C-alpha cells in the first residue's frame, strides 16, 4: 500500500514577504542531503534558511508547480503546498526545513558545523506499517503505563526509525536528528545531545535504535512517581516487522508493528 502525505505548510514563520537577507548578512549554513554537502548556499531570514524554488526542488528530488500564492511540490508519494516567499527581485524562495520535512525527509541541525542535515531514511519503500500490539507491565500503574505506551507507539513510524526518538526540546531534537541521520547513512554511531544518548546500528535490512534519557523527558514522571529515573527505548526494524521495548526500572512496555 502506498504511503501518502499531503502537507500544507501554514506556519507564520513560512509566510515571510520582503527581501531575504543575503548570505553575508549572517553566517549562512550549509546543507547536506543524504551525506552529501550541497553546493547551493541558502539565504537567511530570522534564523531560517531559504532557497529558490527550483534549486530546492532539485535538491529534494521533487517537481514544483506554482499555484497562485503557493508552490506545490511532489516527491514520490509526498506532496507539500508551500506558501511562496519573495526576494527583492520577485523571485520565489521556499523554507528549506519545513519543505524538506513535508516531503518525507528527516531534518536536523548540526550546531558545530552550522549545517542543515536532510536525510531520506525511509526503509520501507511503499510499505505501510500497522501497529499490531502494545503491552505494559508496571504494577499498580499498569493501566496508566499502557495508555502512555500506546501514545508513544502511535507516534512511531518504523519506516523512519528516528521517529522513535522521544523529544521535548526543539534544539536537542534537531541535533539528535542530524546526528541520527548521519549514523543511519554510515550504518552505525553513538552520540549524545542534552540529556539523551542514542546508538544506531544498521546491518542489512535490520536497524536497531537505542535511546536513553531521563523519565522527565518522556512521560508524566511526577504523576507516576518515577522522577529521577532513566528510560531506555529500543526499536528493532527488519523487512516486515518491528519491535520496540521501553524499560524504566521494573516497568516494561512493548510494541509491535507489521508491514
C-alpha positions as CSV (number, residue, x, y, z in Angstrom):
1,X,0.0,0.0,0.0
2,X,1.4,3.4,-0.9
3,X,2.1,5.9,1.8
4,X,0.7,9.3,1.1
5,X,1.1,12.6,2.8
6,X,-0.3,16.0,1.7
7,X,1.1,18.8,3.8
8,X,0.1,22.5,3.7
9,X,2.8,24.5,5.5
10,X,1.0,27.4,7.0
11,X,3.3,28.3,10.0
12,X,3.7,32.1,10.4
13,X,7.5,31.7,10.0
14,X,7.0,30.5,6.4
15,X,4.8,33.4,5.4
16,X,7.6,35.9,5.1
17,X,7.4,38.6,2.4
18,X,10.1,41.0,1.5
19,X,13.9,41.0,1.0
20,X,15.6,37.9,2.2
21,X,18.9,38.5,4.0
22,X,21.9,37.9,1.7
23,X,24.3,35.2,2.8
24,X,26.9,37.7,4.0
25,X,24.5,39.4,6.4
26,X,24.5,36.4,8.7
27,X,26.7,33.3,8.5
28,X,24.7,31.1,6.2
29,X,24.6,27.4,7.0
30,X,25.5,24.6,4.5
31,X,23.0,21.9,3.5
32,X,23.7,18.2,3.5
33,X,21.4,15.7,1.7
34,X,21.9,12.0,2.3
35,X,25.5,12.5,3.4
36,X,26.5,14.9,0.6
37,X,27.0,18.6,1.1
38,X,25.2,20.6,-1.5
39,X,26.8,23.4,-3.5
40,X,23.8,25.8,-3.0
41,X,24.0,28.3,-0.2
42,X,20.7,29.4,1.4
43,X,19.7,32.9,2.3
44,X,18.6,33.6,5.9
45,X,15.6,35.4,7.3
46,X,15.1,35.5,11.1
47,X,17.3,32.4,11.6
48,X,15.5,30.3,8.9
49,X,17.2,29.0,5.7
50,X,15.5,29.6,2.3
51,X,16.4,28.5,-1.3
52,X,15.0,29.5,-4.6
53,X,12.1,27.3,-5.7
54,X,13.9,25.4,-8.5
55,X,17.1,25.0,-6.5
56,X,15.2,23.5,-3.5
57,X,13.1,21.3,-5.7
58,X,16.2,19.9,-7.5
59,X,17.9,19.4,-4.1
60,X,15.0,17.4,-2.8
61,X,14.3,15.4,-6.0
62,X,10.8,17.0,-6.3
63,X,8.9,18.7,-9.1
64,X,7.5,22.1,-8.3
65,X,4.4,23.9,-9.7
66,X,3.3,27.5,-8.9
67,X,-0.3,27.6,-7.9
68,X,-1.3,31.2,-7.0
69,X,0.3,32.1,-3.7
70,X,1.5,28.6,-3.1
71,X,4.0,26.2,-4.7
72,X,3.0,22.6,-4.9
73,X,6.0,20.2,-4.6
74,X,5.6,16.5,-5.4
75,X,8.2,13.8,-4.5
76,X,7.2,10.2,-4.9
77,X,4.1,9.8,-2.6
78,X,4.7,13.0,-0.8
79,X,3.2,16.4,-1.5
80,X,3.7,19.8,0.1
81,X,1.8,23.0,-0.6
82,X,4.2,25.8,0.5
83,X,3.3,29.5,0.7
84,X,5.7,31.5,-1.5
85,X,8.3,33.8,-0.2
86,X,9.7,36.6,-2.4
87,X,13.1,38.2,-2.5
88,X,13.7,41.8,-3.6
89,X,13.7,40.8,-7.3
90,X,10.4,39.0,-7.1
91,X,11.9,35.5,-7.2
92,X,10.2,32.7,-5.4
93,X,12.0,31.4,-2.3
94,X,10.9,28.5,-0.1
95,X,11.8,27.4,3.5
96,X,14.3,24.6,3.5
97,X,13.4,22.9,6.8
98,X,9.6,22.9,6.5
99,X,9.6,21.9,2.9
100,X,12.0,19.0,3.3
101,X,10.1,17.7,6.3
102,X,6.8,17.9,4.4
103,X,8.4,15.9,1.6
104,X,9.4,13.0,3.8
105,X,13.0,13.9,4.8
106,X,14.3,13.7,8.3
107,X,15.6,17.2,9.1
108,X,18.2,18.0,11.7
109,X,20.7,20.8,12.6
110,X,24.4,20.3,13.3
111,X,25.2,23.2,15.6
112,X,29.0,22.7,15.4
113,X,29.2,22.6,11.6
114,X,26.3,25.0,11.1
115,X,24.7,22.6,8.7
116,X,21.1,21.6,7.9
117,X,21.0,17.8,7.6
118,X,18.4,16.3,5.3
119,X,18.2,12.5,5.1
120,X,15.7,10.3,3.2
121,X,15.8,7.4,5.6
122,X,12.6,5.5,4.8
123,X,13.5,1.8,4.8
124,X,10.1,0.5,3.9
125,X,9.7,1.9,0.4
126,X,5.9,1.7,-0.3
127,X,5.2,-0.5,2.8
128,X,2.6,0.7,5.2
129,X,3.3,-0.2,8.8
130,X,0.5,-1.1,11.2
131,X,0.7,-1.1,15.0
132,X,-0.2,-4.7,15.9
133,X,0.0,-4.8,19.7
134,X,1.0,-2.7,22.8
135,X,1.5,-4.2,26.2
136,X,2.8,-2.8,29.5
137,X,3.8,-4.2,32.9
138,X,4.0,-1.6,35.6
139,X,2.4,-2.9,38.8
140,X,-0.2,-0.6,40.2
141,X,0.4,1.8,37.3
142,X,-0.2,-0.8,34.5
143,X,-3.3,1.0,33.2
144,X,-1.7,4.4,33.0
145,X,1.5,2.9,31.6
146,X,-0.4,1.1,28.9
147,X,-2.0,4.4,27.9
148,X,1.3,6.1,27.8
149,X,2.9,3.3,25.8
150,X,0.1,3.4,23.2
151,X,0.5,7.2,22.8
152,X,4.3,6.7,22.4
153,X,3.9,3.9,19.9
154,X,1.3,5.8,17.8
155,X,3.9,8.4,17.1
156,X,6.5,6.0,15.7
157,X,6.8,5.1,12.0
158,X,9.2,2.1,11.7
159,X,9.9,3.1,8.2
160,X,11.6,6.2,9.7
161,X,13.5,4.9,12.7
162,X,14.3,8.4,14.1
163,X,10.7,8.9,14.8
164,X,11.3,6.7,17.8
165,X,13.5,9.3,19.5
166,X,11.1,10.9,22.0
167,X,12.0,14.6,22.4
168,X,10.7,17.7,24.2
169,X,13.4,20.3,23.4
170,X,13.4,21.6,19.9
171,X,17.1,22.4,19.7
172,X,18.1,19.0,21.1
173,X,15.6,17.3,18.7
174,X,17.3,18.9,15.7
175,X,20.7,17.9,16.9
176,X,19.7,14.3,17.5
177,X,18.0,14.0,14.1
178,X,21.1,15.4,12.4
179,X,23.4,13.0,14.2
180,X,21.0,10.1,13.8
181,X,20.6,10.8,10.1
182,X,24.4,10.6,9.6
183,X,24.7,7.5,11.7
184,X,22.0,5.7,9.6
185,X,23.8,6.8,6.4
186,X,27.0,5.4,7.8
187,X,25.4,2.3,9.3
188,X,26.3,2.9,12.9
189,X,27.1,5.5,15.5
190,X,26.7,6.6,19.1
191,X,26.0,10.2,20.2
192,X,24.6,12.5,22.8
193,X,22.6,15.7,22.9
194,X,21.3,17.3,26.0
195,X,20.4,14.5,28.4
196,X,19.7,12.0,25.7
197,X,22.1,9.2,24.4
198,X,21.4,7.4,21.1
199,X,23.0,4.4,19.5
200,X,22.3,3.4,15.9
201,X,23.2,0.1,14.2
202,X,22.2,-0.9,10.7
203,X,23.0,-4.4,9.5
204,X,21.5,-5.4,6.2
205,X,17.7,-4.9,6.4
206,X,17.7,-4.7,10.2
207,X,18.1,-1.4,12.1
208,X,18.4,-1.1,15.8
209,X,17.9,2.3,17.5
210,X,18.6,2.6,21.3
211,X,17.7,5.8,23.2
212,X,18.4,6.5,26.8
213,X,17.0,9.6,28.6
214,X,15.5,10.8,31.8
215,X,11.9,9.9,32.7
216,X,11.0,13.5,32.9
217,X,11.7,13.9,29.2
218,X,9.4,11.1,28.1
219,X,6.4,10.6,30.4
220,X,4.4,12.2,33.2
221,X,7.1,11.3,35.7
222,X,5.7,13.2,38.7
223,X,2.2,11.8,38.3
224,X,3.5,8.2,38.1
225,X,6.1,8.7,40.8
226,X,9.2,7.9,38.7
227,X,11.1,11.2,38.9
228,X,14.9,10.9,38.6
229,X,14.9,7.6,36.8
230,X,16.2,6.7,33.4
231,X,14.2,5.3,30.5
232,X,15.6,3.2,27.7
233,X,13.8,2.8,24.4
234,X,15.0,0.2,21.9
235,X,13.5,-0.1,18.4
236,X,14.4,-3.0,16.1
237,X,13.2,-2.9,12.5
238,X,13.6,-5.6,9.8
239,X,12.0,-6.1,6.4
240,X,8.5,-7.0,7.6
241,X,8.2,-6.4,11.3
242,X,9.3,-4.0,14.0
243,X,9.5,-4.3,17.8
244,X,10.0,-1.6,20.5
245,X,10.9,-2.2,24.1
246,X,10.7,0.6,26.8
247,X,12.2,-0.1,30.2
248,X,12.1,2.0,33.4
249,X,13.3,0.2,36.4
250,X,10.9,-2.8,36.6
251,X,8.5,-1.2,34.2
252,X,8.3,-2.7,30.7
253,X,6.3,-1.7,27.7
254,X,6.4,-3.4,24.3
255,X,5.0,-2.6,20.9
256,X,5.0,-4.5,17.6
257,X,4.3,-3.3,14.1
258,X,3.9,-5.4,10.9
259,X,4.3,-4.3,7.3
